[in-house]
Amino acid sequence: MMDFSEQVLGKSTTGQVTITTREENAAAALEMIRQAKQKIAIISQELDPYVYDQLEFREALKQLVLNNRFAEVRIIVFKPETIVRRGHKLLDLGNYLSSFIHFKKVAKEYRSFNEAVLIADEVGYVFRENIERYRGKVNFNSRSESKSLLDVFDNMWEASKSDPNLRRVII
């Protein structure tokens, strides 16, 4: 498995790295979240449990939000009912830190989108070519590619709607 701990968000010069396994995908996503300072954007069909429903990932995202009052985490999902039914650490965290972590259900016109994306601080990304496989690419320092992915994300975000399934009242 690749070790992403030597990569530095916004500074690494290794360029794009190909990933092929869920372990590599999870490791790259975790390291990117650990290093992010302010903005995270995620597109994921069901918030892939192996990548996003891990305690270390949740804690890294929590630290990002708690360490920066301007932090913004935006997450687009396709199947909120499945996520809620299964339970998810990010959903719980999002309900606890709802001023910083926002969820939306994908708009109808984007339902055929079949990739998975994580963009960190508008400079690093983890991109899966197909949600059925873990093959993809990672780059810790590509403002141009990250911007292209973020443009797609922003268009999807604007068209998407909040979903009541993704919010629970905490008493």
C-alpha positions in Angstrom: 0.0 0.0 0.0 1.2 3.5 -0.8 2.2 5.8 2.1 0.8 9.3 1.6 2.3 10.7 4.9 5.2 12.2 3.0 2.9 14.1 0.7 2.3 17.8 1.7 -1.0 19.4 0.7 -0.3 22.4 -1.6 3.5 21.8 -1.7 4.3 18.2 -2.9 5.9 18.0 -6.3 5.3 14.3 -7.0 2.3 15.1 -9.2 -0.6 12.7 -9.8 -0.5 9.3 -8.3 -2.6 6.3 -9.4 -4.5 4.4 -6.7 -6.1 1.0 -7.3 -7.3 -0.3 -3.9 -9.8 0.8 -1.2 -6.9 0.9 1.3 -5.0 3.4 -0.9 -8.2 5.4 -1.4 -8.9 5.5 2.3 -5.2 6.4 3.2 -5.1 9.2 0.6 -8.4 10.7 1.8 -7.4 10.5 5.4 -4.0 12.1 4.9 -5.6 14.9 2.8 -8.2 15.6 5.6 -5.5 15.6 8.2 -3.6 18.3 6.3 -6.5 20.4 5.1 -6.9 23.8 6.8 -10.3 25.1 5.6 -12.3 23.7 2.8 -13.5 20.2 2.0 -15.8 19.2 -0.9 -17.0 15.5 -1.2 -19.1 13.8 -3.8 -20.0 10.3 -2.8 -22.9 8.0 -3.7 -23.3 6.5 -0.2 -20.4 8.1 1.7 -18.3 5.0 1.1 -18.1 3.4 4.6 -14.6 2.1 4.0 -13.3 5.5 3.2 -15.5 8.0 5.1 -17.1 6.0 8.0 -13.8 5.4 9.9 -13.1 6.8 13.3 -9.7 8.3 12.2 -11.4 10.1 9.3 -14.1 11.5 11.5 -11.6 12.7 14.1 -9.4 14.4 11.4 -12.5 16.2 10.0 -13.6 17.2 13.5 -10.2 18.7 14.2 -10.2 20.6 10.9 -13.6 22.2 11.8 -12.7 22.8 15.5 -9.3 24.4 14.6 -10.7 26.9 12.1 -13.9 28.9 12.6 -14.0 29.5 8.8 -13.9 25.8 8.0 -16.4 24.6 5.4 -17.2 21.0 4.6 -19.7 20.4 1.8 -20.9 16.9 1.0 -23.1 15.7 -1.9 -24.6 12.3 -1.6 -27.0 10.3 -3.8 -28.7 7.9 -1.4 -29.3 9.7 1.9 -31.9 7.1 3.0 -29.2 4.3 2.7 -26.7 6.4 4.7 -29.2 7.1 7.5 -30.4 3.6 7.7 -26.9 2.2 7.9 -25.7 4.9 10.3 -22.6 6.9 9.6 -19.9 8.7 11.7 -19.9 11.7 9.3 -23.6 12.1 9.5 -23.4 12.2 13.3 -20.5 14.7 13.2 -22.4 16.8 10.7 -25.4 17.0 13.0 -23.1 17.9 15.9 -21.2 20.6 13.9 -24.0 21.7 11.6 -22.6 25.2 11.2 -19.6 23.8 9.4 -20.6 20.6 7.8 -23.4 20.7 5.2 -25.0 17.8 3.3 -27.1 17.9 0.1 -28.8 15.2 -1.9 -27.7 15.3 -5.6 -30.1 17.0 -8.0 -31.9 14.8 -10.6 -29.8 16.1 -13.5 -26.6 14.8 -11.9 -27.8 11.3 -10.8 -25.8 9.7 -13.6 -22.6 11.1 -12.2 -20.6 7.9 -11.4 -17.3 9.2 -10.0 -16.3 9.9 -6.4 -14.4 13.1 -5.4 -12.7 14.6 -2.4 -11.2 18.1 -2.8 -9.1 19.6 0.0 -8.4 23.3 0.3 -8.9 23.8 -3.5 -5.5 22.3 -4.2 -5.5 18.6 -3.5 -7.9 15.8 -4.6 -8.8 12.1 -4.5 -10.7 11.1 -7.6 -12.3 7.7 -8.4 -13.2 7.1 -12.0 -16.1 4.8 -11.1 -17.9 4.3 -7.9 -17.9 0.5 -8.4 -14.1 0.4 -8.3 -11.3 2.1 -6.2 -9.1 2.9 -9.2 -8.4 6.6 -9.4 -5.9 9.3 -8.9 -4.6 11.5 -6.1 -2.7 14.7 -6.2 -1.7 16.8 -3.2 -0.7 19.8 -5.2 -2.7 20.6 -8.3 -4.6 23.8 -8.2 -5.7 23.6 -11.8 -7.1 20.0 -11.6 -8.7 20.7 -8.2 -10.4 23.8 -9.7 -11.8 21.8 -12.5 -13.2 19.2 -10.1 -14.4 22.0 -7.8 -16.3 23.7 -10.7 -18.2 20.4 -11.3 -18.8 20.2 -7.6 -20.1 23.8 -7.3 -22.5 23.3 -10.2 -23.8 20.1 -8.6 -24.0 21.8 -5.2 -26.1 24.7 -6.5 -28.5 22.4 -8.2 -28.8 20.0 -5.3 -31.2 20.3 -2.3 -31.0 19.8 1.4 -32.6 16.5 2.5 -34.4 16.1 5.8 -33.0 12.6 6.1 -29.6 14.0 6.6 -30.5 16.2 9.6 -31.6 15.0 12.9 -32.7 17.1 15.8 -30.2 16.8 18.7 -31.8 17.3 22.1 
